[in-house]
Amino acid sequence: MYRLFLIIGLLVLLFVLLKSIYRSSKQVGRPAPPPLDGDQMVQDPVCGVFVPRKTAIVQQVGGISNCFCSQECAAKFEEQRTS
């Protein structure tokens, strides 16, 4: 009688383990959804602070958009670029 309970318990345990492995393997191939444009974090190239794109100060320099956390960092970047 104990053998029957032991076998049933092991089968249930095996089922749960296989189910969790199957679920995790399905999620490995899926890329994470991209963040919304306004909520995307961008890094200030001067001080390295991350700020949300919707609150960042954006300057076009040579056809490339640069995002800054403040006007001071934007000015420092412009000074570094011209010198």
Secondary structure as UniProt FT lines:
FT   HELIX           2..28
FT   HELIX           37..39
FT   STRAND          41..43
FT   TURN            45..47
FT   STRAND          50..52
FT   HELIX           53..55
FT   STRAND          57..61
FT   TURN            62..63
FT   STRAND          64..68
FT   HELIX           71..82
//
